[in-house]
Amino acid sequence: MSRSGKSATAESALEQVLISRFGVLGKVSKPFLLRSDNGLVFCSRSYTALVRNYGLQQEFITPYSPEQNGIVERVIRTLKEQCVHRHRFETIQHASRVIADWIRFFITPKDPTRRWA
């Protein structure tokens, strides 16, 4: 979550995800594909260089075709409708806490026998 659309914020978020997933920063042992829209942040030289440095691949959807990223677009829409638009956040920390709680609820399998990969 960010108040600005700066590539440094996206770079930091990517690194946090890599640490969370792999425990360390560095070239990933099992490369994966990052799919995004054509926003300036994801097309910036610094972000694309960081992606390459970690051994990841980038894929961009066709401009003006959000349906190509349908699952993510739907999750963001649901997040806004069910969480963001229903709160008046006092601070960025408050927003982060409420949104994180919603995400945890949203992604927790309702079937206790189901496991996420």
FENQUIDA-V451808 format. One record per pair of residues at least 12 apart in sequence whose C-alpha atoms are under 6 Angstrom apart, sorted by the first residue. I is the first residue (numbers start at 1). J is the second residue. Records with the same first field share a line. If there is no record, write none. Layout:
I->J / J
//
This chain:
7->41
11->47
26->54
27->54 / 55
28->54
31->56
32->56
33->57 / 58
34->58
35->58 / 59 / 60
36->60
37->60 / 61
//
